[in-house]
């Protein structure tokens, strides 16, 4: 292979690695709403039950 | 004074100390399975390369929940995530994300899937933050099928596994926006109280 073909392969690999890392980070940082079953039931400020 | 907001509005909101340091951003909102009280927030670092942090922010340590930032006194108020998540995290318990969960009535009707959670933030003397409703992608069980609607919750919430259970009468108090949702919650809870 020519040098520019090797360069192209390296660039593609680097782009794939960076893209994968960013995708994993985005997934790790994505928020949600977590139910915490350990917290005991309680009634809220003067609204009954 | 209280205000309603979607939990998605809190996601990625910066956590700033009174000294002006931007130390983290909100990742998850953690609430109690029984009473719906928001216990705190898990955090992620700032910047695209920062992942989730090992410390979290308990609601009692929040100085102010502003529209642009969550204010705390200083970094020392952050606690280990296990503490904020109580024993559910420490024991590998069943605490899970409710987004995407199916909402069922106590009569067994599927109302839809949760796309967002509505919280009520009380300010002033007794600062409190409670889950008061779900925004759901309505299923054919509701008249507004195919759209997103807001459904109120009773004072005591039933959450188990993948299903969130609400009283069947909740579908009579569905709202389409936050503007009228506060009144719908009050009416719904008043009716539940009257039925007891």
Boltz contact constraints between the chains, C-beta under 6 A:
constraints:
  - contact:
      token1: [A, 28]
      token2: [B, 51]
      max_distance: 6.0
  - contact:
      token1: [A, 28]
      token2: [B, 52]
      max_distance: 6.0
  - contact:
      token1: [A, 29]
      token2: [B, 44]
      max_distance: 6.0
  - contact:
      token1: [A, 31]
      token2: [B, 11]
      max_distance: 6.0
  - contact:
      token1: [A, 31]
      token2: [B, 27]
      max_distance: 6.0
  - contact:
      token1: [A, 31]
      token2: [B, 28]
      max_distance: 6.0
  - contact:
      token1: [A, 32]
      token2: [B, 28]
      max_distance: 6.0
  - contact:
      token1: [A, 32]
      token2: [B, 97]
      max_distance: 6.0
  - contact:
      token1: [A, 32]
      token2: [B, 99]
      max_distance: 6.0
  - contact:
      token1: [A, 33]
      token2: [B, 7]
      max_distance: 6.0
  - contact:
      token1: [A, 33]
      token2: [B, 29]
      max_distance: 6.0
  - contact:
      token1: [A, 33]
      token2: [B, 98]
      max_distance: 6.0
  - contact:
      token1: [A, 33]
      token2: [B, 99]
      max_distance: 6.0
  - contact:
      token1: [A, 33]
      token2: [B, 117]
      max_distance: 6.0
  - contact:
      token1: [A, 34]
      token2: [B, 28]
      max_distance: 6.0
  - contact:
      token1: [A, 34]
      token2: [B, 30]
      max_distance: 6.0
  - contact:
      token1: [A, 34]
      token2: [B, 95]
      max_distance: 6.0
  - contact:
      token1: [A, 34]
      token2: [B, 97]
      max_distance: 6.0
  - contact:
      token1: [A, 35]
      token2: [B, 33]
      max_distance: 6.0
  - contact:
      token1: [A, 35]
      token2: [B, 95]
      max_distance: 6.0
  - contact:
      token1: [A, 35]
      token2: [B, 98]
      max_distance: 6.0
  - contact:
      token1: [A, 35]
      token2: [B, 159]
      max_distance: 6.0
  - contact:
      token1: [A, 36]
      token2: [B, 30]
      max_distance: 6.0
  - contact:
      token1: [A, 36]
      token2: [B, 32]
      max_distance: 6.0
  - contact:
      token1: [A, 36]
      token2: [B, 39]
      max_distance: 6.0
  - contact:
      token1: [A, 36]
      token2: [B, 85]
      max_distance: 6.0
  - contact:
      token1: [A, 36]
      token2: [B, 86]
      max_distance: 6.0
  - contact:
      token1: [A, 36]
      token2: [B, 88]
      max_distance: 6.0
  - contact:
      token1: [A, 36]
      token2: [B, 95]
      max_distance: 6.0
  - contact:
      token1: [A, 37]
      token2: [B, 33]
      max_distance: 6.0
  - contact:
      token1: [A, 37]
      token2: [B, 88]
      max_distance: 6.0
  - contact:
      token1: [A, 37]
      token2: [B, 94]
      max_distance: 6.0
  - contact:
      token1: [A, 37]
      token2: [B, 95]
      max_distance: 6.0
  - contact:
      token1: [A, 38]
      token2: [B, 86]
      max_distance: 6.0
  - contact:
      token1: [A, 38]
      token2: [B, 87]
      max_distance: 6.0
  - contact:
      token1: [A, 38]
      token2: [B, 88]
      max_distance: 6.0
  - contact:
      token1: [A, 39]
      token2: [B, 32]
      max_distance: 6.0
  - contact:
      token1: [A, 39]
      token2: [B, 39]
      max_distance: 6.0
  - contact:
      token1: [A, 39]
      token2: [B, 86]
      max_distance: 6.0
  - contact:
      token1: [A, 40]
      token2: [B, 34]
      max_distance: 6.0
  - contact:
      token1: [A, 41]
      token2: [B, 34]
      max_distance: 6.0
  - contact:
      token1: [A, 41]
      token2: [B, 35]
      max_distance: 6.0
  - contact:
      token1: [A, 41]
      token2: [B, 156]
      max_distance: 6.0
  - contact:
      token1: [A, 42]
      token2: [B, 35]
      max_distance: 6.0
  - contact:
      token1: [A, 43]
      token2: [B, 155]
      max_distance: 6.0
  - contact:
      token1: [A, 44]
      token2: [B, 130]
      max_distance: 6.0
  - contact:
      token1: [A, 44]
      token2: [B, 155]
      max_distance: 6.0
  - contact:
      token1: [A, 45]
      token2: [B, 128]
      max_distance: 6.0
  - contact:
      token1: [A, 47]
      token2: [B, 155]
      max_distance: 6.0
  - contact:
      token1: [A, 48]
      token2: [B, 155]
      max_distance: 6.0
  - contact:
      token1: [A, 48]
      token2: [B, 193]
      max_distance: 6.0
  - contact:
      token1: [A, 49]
      token2: [B, 155]
      max_distance: 6.0
  - contact:
      token1: [A, 49]
      token2: [B, 156]
      max_distance: 6.0
